[in-house]
């Protein structure tokens, strides 16, 4: 056997080992998706808890006031793309990565105006590394009198930083870290809503 053939065999072994390592690492990184489900469940539950009180307030302004919660799924996960990128670039300072995961939980509100409190969940950084971010924003929608039925959107930052969670933390640890962050964001968002009624 020639030395050239020995090197070829070793290179083949290197390629096989690298492929195994990449597959294992991807599987390990994807554990963060199960944590994302826990984050979404918590956000959905919490927004559903406050939605009736928000709706009661909006009904005092307009007899058709309403508030309801929606959760992104495979068909709607792409919603809010432009808002998410704008929020990341102009307020939270990170690169959005939709490649591996994207979803959201939103509290929708309607009175004379419309508003959405959105918690967007997606990848962070140019390459997926087993971390996801939950990035919230409040979007106010008003009819644009100059444009007929078109809506004018104003994005209001409501967090100084997104909630980053990792593949190597437990679901309980992520949930426990999420709770105070979530309550702080809700406080800011509700105060912004008060100012914009």
KAFEN-V341548 format. One record per residue. N is the residue number from 0. RES is the residue in one small letter. PHI is phi in whole degrees, -180 to 180 (* if undefined). PSI is psi in whole degrees, -180 to 180 (NA if undefined). OMEGA is omega in degrees with one decimal (* if undefined). Layout:
# KAFEN-V341548
n:N res:RES phi:PHI psi:PSI omega:OMEGA
n:N res:RES phi:PHI psi:PSI omega:OMEGA
This chain:
# KAFEN-V341548
n:0 res:x phi:* psi:132 omega:-177.8
n:1 res:x phi:-80 psi:161 omega:177.0
n:2 res:x phi:-63 psi:-32 omega:177.9
n:3 res:x phi:-62 psi:-43 omega:178.6
n:4 res:x phi:-67 psi:-36 omega:177.1
n:5 res:x phi:-62 psi:-44 omega:179.4
n:6 res:x phi:-64 psi:-42 omega:179.5
n:7 res:x phi:-60 psi:-44 omega:179.2
n:8 res:x phi:-63 psi:-42 omega:179.3
n:9 res:x phi:-66 psi:-41 omega:177.4
n:10 res:x phi:-62 psi:-41 omega:176.8
n:11 res:x phi:-61 psi:-41 omega:176.5
n:12 res:x phi:-63 psi:-41 omega:178.0
n:13 res:x phi:-62 psi:-46 omega:179.4
n:14 res:x phi:-62 psi:-43 omega:179.5
n:15 res:x phi:-65 psi:-43 omega:179.1
n:16 res:x phi:-65 psi:-41 omega:178.8
n:17 res:x phi:-63 psi:-41 omega:178.8
n:18 res:x phi:-64 psi:-45 omega:177.5
n:19 res:x phi:-60 psi:-45 omega:-179.9
n:20 res:x phi:-62 psi:-44 omega:-179.9
n:21 res:x phi:-62 psi:-43 omega:179.4
n:22 res:x phi:-64 psi:-45 omega:179.1
n:23 res:x phi:-63 psi:-43 omega:-179.6
n:24 res:x phi:-65 psi:-43 omega:178.9
n:25 res:x phi:-62 psi:-43 omega:179.1
n:26 res:x phi:-62 psi:-41 omega:178.4
n:27 res:x phi:-65 psi:-46 omega:179.9
n:28 res:x phi:-62 psi:-35 omega:-176.6
n:29 res:x phi:-71 psi:-8 omega:173.5
n:30 res:x phi:-60 psi:-25 omega:-179.9
n:31 res:x phi:-64 psi:-23 omega:179.2
n:32 res:x phi:-66 psi:-34 omega:176.9
n:33 res:x phi:-69 psi:-35 omega:175.7
n:34 res:x phi:-69 psi:-37 omega:177.3
n:35 res:x phi:-59 psi:-38 omega:177.8
n:36 res:x phi:-63 psi:-39 omega:177.5
n:37 res:x phi:-65 psi:-42 omega:178.8
n:38 res:x phi:-62 psi:-47 omega:179.8
n:39 res:x phi:-61 psi:-44 omega:179.4
n:40 res:x phi:-60 psi:-45 omega:179.9
n:41 res:x phi:-62 psi:-47 omega:-178.4
n:42 res:x phi:-63 psi:-43 omega:179.6
n:43 res:x phi:-62 psi:-45 omega:179.9
n:44 res:x phi:-62 psi:-45 omega:-177.1
n:45 res:x phi:-67 psi:-41 omega:178.6
n:46 res:x phi:-68 psi:-36 omega:176.0
n:47 res:x phi:-66 psi:-29 omega:177.4
n:48 res:x phi:-69 psi:-37 omega:-176.9
n:49 res:x phi:-92 psi:-17 omega:-176.3
n:50 res:x phi:-55 psi:-43 omega:179.7
n:51 res:x phi:-61 psi:-39 omega:178.6
n:52 res:x phi:-69 psi:-39 omega:176.5
n:53 res:x phi:-63 psi:-44 omega:179.3
n:54 res:x phi:-63 psi:-41 omega:177.4
n:55 res:x phi:-57 psi:-43 omega:178.9
n:56 res:x phi:-64 psi:-44 omega:-178.5
n:57 res:x phi:-68 psi:-32 omega:177.4
n:58 res:x phi:-67 psi:-24 omega:177.1
n:59 res:x phi:-73 psi:-22 omega:179.5
n:60 res:x phi:-91 psi:-40 omega:-173.7
n:61 res:x phi:-147 psi:131 omega:-175.1
n:62 res:x phi:-70 psi:-3 omega:172.6
n:63 res:x phi:-112 psi:17 omega:178.2
n:64 res:x phi:-60 psi:143 omega:-179.5
n:65 res:x phi:-153 psi:159 omega:176.6
n:66 res:x phi:-148 psi:131 omega:-179.2
n:67 res:x phi:-151 psi:158 omega:-175.8
n:68 res:x phi:-108 psi:138 omega:172.3
n:69 res:x phi:-129 psi:152 omega:178.8
n:70 res:x phi:-125 psi:134 omega:178.5
n:71 res:x phi:-68 psi:143 omega:176.5
n:72 res:x phi:-128 psi:-167 omega:-177.7
n:73 res:x phi:-58 psi:-35 omega:-177.8
n:74 res:x phi:-84 psi:-25 omega:-175.3
n:75 res:x phi:-115 psi:2 omega:-177.8
n:76 res:x phi:-58 psi:-24 omega:-178.9
n:77 res:x phi:-82 psi:-8 omega:178.8
n:78 res:x phi:-58 psi:152 omega:174.5
n:79 res:x phi:70 psi:18 omega:-178.1
n:80 res:x phi:-53 psi:-52 omega:-177.5
n:81 res:x phi:-63 psi:-41 omega:-179.6
n:82 res:x phi:-65 psi:-40 omega:-179.7
n:83 res:x phi:-64 psi:-46 omega:-179.9
n:84 res:x phi:-65 psi:-43 omega:178.9
n:85 res:x phi:-61 psi:-47 omega:-179.2
n:86 res:x phi:-61 psi:-43 omega:-179.5
n:87 res:x phi:-65 psi:-46 omega:-175.2
n:88 res:x phi:-73 psi:-43 omega:-171.3
n:89 res:x phi:-97 psi:-18 omega:-176.2
n:90 res:x phi:-123 psi:-42 omega:-173.1
n:91 res:x phi:-103 psi:-17 omega:172.1
n:92 res:x phi:71 psi:55 omega:174.9
n:93 res:x phi:-148 psi:168 omega:177.8
n:94 res:x phi:-95 psi:126 omega:179.9
n:95 res:x phi:-79 psi:135 omega:176.8
n:96 res:x phi:-127 psi:107 omega:178.9
n:97 res:x phi:-92 psi:2 omega:-170.6
n:98 res:x phi:-61 psi:-43 omega:-173.6
n:99 res:x phi:-101 psi:-31 omega:-174.0
n:100 res:x phi:-158 psi:139 omega:169.1
n:101 res:x phi:-159 psi:137 omega:178.4
n:102 res:x phi:-162 psi:-178 omega:179.8
n:103 res:x phi:-164 psi:162 omega:171.3
n:104 res:x phi:-132 psi:131 omega:-174.1
n:105 res:x phi:-135 psi:139 omega:168.5
n:106 res:x phi:-100 psi:112 omega:179.7
n:107 res:x phi:-95 psi:139 omega:-177.6
n:108 res:x phi:-134 psi:142 omega:178.9
n:109 res:x phi:-141 psi:131 omega:169.2
n:110 res:x phi:-144 psi:-129 omega:171.2
n:111 res:x phi:-69 psi:-23 omega:177.0
n:112 res:x phi:-113 psi:178 omega:171.7
n:113 res:x phi:-127 psi:151 omega:176.7
n:114 res:x phi:-151 psi:156 omega:175.7
n:115 res:x phi:-138 psi:131 omega:169.3
n:116 res:x phi:-103 psi:111 omega:-172.3
n:117 res:x phi:-115 psi:131 omega:170.1
n:118 res:x phi:-108 psi:102 omega:-177.6
n:119 res:x phi:-93 psi:134 omega:-178.8
n:120 res:x phi:-121 psi:127 omega:-176.3
n:121 res:x phi:-166 psi:179 omega:178.7
n:122 res:x phi:-73 psi:162 omega:-179.4
n:123 res:x phi:-131 psi:133 omega:179.8
n:124 res:x phi:94 psi:165 omega:-175.6
n:125 res:x phi:-69 psi:-33 omega:-178.7
n:126 res:x phi:-123 psi:134 omega:179.4
n:127 res:x phi:-63 psi:126 omega:-177.4
n:128 res:x phi:-129 psi:22 omega:178.1
n:129 res:x phi:86 psi:14 omega:177.5
n:130 res:x phi:-120 psi:143 omega:173.5
n:131 res:x phi:-127 psi:163 omega:178.9
n:132 res:x phi:-128 psi:144 omega:170.2
n:133 res:x phi:-107 psi:114 omega:-174.0
n:134 res:x phi:-119 psi:112 omega:-176.5
n:135 res:x phi:-92 psi:154 omega:170.4
n:136 res:x phi:-155 psi:157 omega:174.3
n:137 res:x phi:-112 psi:125 omega:178.6
n:138 res:x phi:-112 psi:125 omega:175.9
n:139 res:x phi:-103 psi:132 omega:-177.2
n:140 res:x phi:-121 psi:128 omega:179.2
n:141 res:x phi:-131 psi:149 omega:174.4
n:142 res:x phi:-66 psi:135 omega:177.6
n:143 res:x phi:-91 psi:105 omega:-174.5
n:144 res:x phi:-60 psi:-29 omega:179.4
n:145 res:x phi:-78 psi:-20 omega:-173.1
n:146 res:x phi:-113 psi:18 omega:178.4
n:147 res:x phi:73 psi:-120 omega:-176.8
n:148 res:x phi:-87 psi:-4 omega:-179.5
n:149 res:x phi:-65 psi:150 omega:179.1
n:150 res:x phi:-104 psi:141 omega:174.8
n:151 res:x phi:-99 psi:130 omega:-176.4
n:152 res:x phi:-107 psi:133 omega:173.1
n:153 res:x phi:-123 psi:123 omega:179.4
n:154 res:x phi:-96 psi:125 omega:-178.2
n:155 res:x phi:-110 psi:120 omega:176.6
n:156 res:x phi:-69 psi:137 omega:-177.7
n:157 res:x phi:-129 psi:7 omega:178.3
n:158 res:x phi:-146 psi:143 omega:176.2
n:159 res:x phi:-80 psi:-22 omega:176.7
n:160 res:x phi:-154 psi:151 omega:176.7
n:161 res:x phi:-78 psi:169 omega:178.2
n:162 res:x phi:-96 psi:108 omega:-179.2
n:163 res:x phi:-95 psi:134 omega:176.4
n:164 res:x phi:-133 psi:160 omega:-162.4
n:165 res:x phi:-128 psi:153 omega:179.9
n:166 res:x phi:-65 psi:-25 omega:-174.1
n:167 res:x phi:-101 psi:18 omega:173.3
n:168 res:x phi:-111 psi:159 omega:-179.0
n:169 res:x phi:-79 psi:160 omega:177.1
n:170 res:x phi:-60 psi:-42 omega:-179.2
n:171 res:x phi:-64 psi:-42 omega:179.8
n:172 res:x phi:-63 psi:-44 omega:179.7
n:173 res:x phi:-63 psi:-44 omega:179.8
n:174 res:x phi:-63 psi:-42 omega:179.7
n:175 res:x phi:-66 psi:-35 omega:176.0
n:176 res:x phi:-72 psi:-33 omega:-177.1
n:177 res:x phi:-67 psi:-41 omega:-171.4
n:178 res:x phi:-52 psi:-56 omega:-178.0
n:179 res:x phi:-66 psi:-35 omega:177.7
n:180 res:x phi:-63 psi:-46 omega:-179.9
n:181 res:x phi:-61 psi:-45 omega:-179.5
n:182 res:x phi:-63 psi:-38 omega:177.0
n:183 res:x phi:-63 psi:-44 omega:178.9
n:184 res:x phi:-64 psi:-43 omega:179.0
n:185 res:x phi:-61 psi:-40 omega:178.9
n:186 res:x phi:-60 psi:-48 omega:179.8
n:187 res:x phi:-64 psi:-45 omega:-178.0
n:188 res:x phi:-63 psi:-43 omega:-179.7
n:189 res:x phi:-68 psi:-36 omega:175.6
n:190 res:x phi:-65 psi:-38 omega:175.4
n:191 res:x phi:-65 psi:-39 omega:178.4
n:192 res:x phi:-63 psi:-44 omega:177.5
n:193 res:x phi:-57 psi:-43 omega:-179.0
n:194 res:x phi:-69 psi:-22 omega:-173.9
n:195 res:x phi:-110 psi:12 omega:176.1
n:196 res:x phi:-66 psi:NA omega:*
